[in-house]
């Protein structure tokens, strides 16, 4: 599950949240996908993550999480 992977990155001593890239479904974006850097995550909630500007991304819309070009999660 995407939430578990993001939590792992947050708490793993060898990983940095600002090194991950999250791709998620965003209707209207080119290809209906958008990518953000983990540095923009404000907090993790039960059903979604919240970005610094207030955007809420439901976990079911996350399709890929990468860390230094290594895929940690792919739907």
C-alpha angles and dihedrals in degrees: 000000000000094000092057092051093050090048090050091053091048094053103031110104092215097051134072124208090218090062096061127090121206121202117197141169110269114172112225095026118112106285088001089272131112129185128209134181117243091240088078094063111112098181145334119244130186098265103018146011122246122221124214093258090053101261113147118213116193112222092234088066094056109102103172142014119193133185116195091337092310114120111233096173134012126174 
